[in-house]
């Protein structure tokens, strides 16, 4: 979704940079967004407080709230899909596998 939406907005995201956590991935406030997302994913309250404050400082409170809502929505969508047993369409396997390899996540247990 990120690669599609960033392309639609004319600011293509480099998902390999997002996965590595190095740089801004070509996105406005990208490095701060990555730090925010990583703090959320790691359940690190101190890092989250710092990342939240940094995002507000550079982009504003509304931007930070939107970023938090997107993160919450992705968490919700994953839980709903997992809970219902939803599976990806076989026709998308090659594209998903290519992205998984670019991100370095193809070896995760949940990737299979």
N, C-alpha and C positions, 0 to 999 in steps of 0.2 A: 504494500500500500504506500509506503514512504517513497519508493522509487517512482511509482506512478504519479502520486500527488506532486512530488517535487518537480517532475518533468512537466506536468500540466501547468505549474506555476512559473516555469521558465528558469528554475534553479535546480538542475539535476543533482541529486545527492550521490555521493560516492559511497556506496554501502560498505565497501571494504575498509574505508577510513572510519566509518561509524563502528564497524565491528572491532577494529584495532584500538579505537579510542584516541587516535592521534589526529589532531587538527580539527577543522570545522566541517569537513566533508563537502565543502562548497555551499553550505547553507548559512543564512544569516543566524548568528548566535549558535552555530552548530556545535562548537566545542562545549559551550555552556549547556546546551541541550543534552549532549552525550553524558556529561558529568551528572546532570539531573537524572537522566534515565538510569545510569549505572547505580546511583545512590538509591533509587527506588528499588531496583532489582536486587540489590545486595541487602536490603533491609537495614541500612546503616543510617540511623537517626541523625548522628552528628554530621555525616557527609551530606545527608539530605537537607538539613538545615542550612549548611553552607551553600550547597548548590541552588537551593530555592532562593536564598538571599542574593546570590550572584546573578541568577536569571532575572530577578526583579530589578536589580541594579542596572543591568545592561539592556533589558527589553521591556520592563514594566510588569506590573502585577497582573494585568489582563493576559499578557503573553504567557506568564508562568502558570496561571490558572488554566489556560487552554492546553498547555503542555501536560499538566497534571491530568486533565480530563482525557486527553488522548491516551496517556499511559494507562489510566484506569479502564478505558474502553478496550484496549488491547488485552488487558488482563481478563476482563469479563468475557470477551469473545473467545479467548483460548479456553477458559473454564467451561463455557457453554459447549463449544465444539468437542472438547474432551469428554464432557459428561454425556453428550448425546451419541458419542461414538462416530461422529462425522469423520469422513475421510476425504482426501483430495481426489479430484478426478484423475484417472490414469493419464489422460491427455496432457496434463500439466506436469507430469513427473520429470521430464527432461529439464524444463525451465526451473523447477523447484530444486532439483539436484544441482544444477549449475550455480544457483544462488547460494545454496548450502555450502558448496565447495569454496566459493568466493569469500563467504563469511567465516569459513573455518569451523562450521558447526555440523558438518556432515557426519562426523564420528560420534556425536552425542547419542546416547541411548534413545532419547525421545525422537531422534530423527528417523528412526526405523519403524 
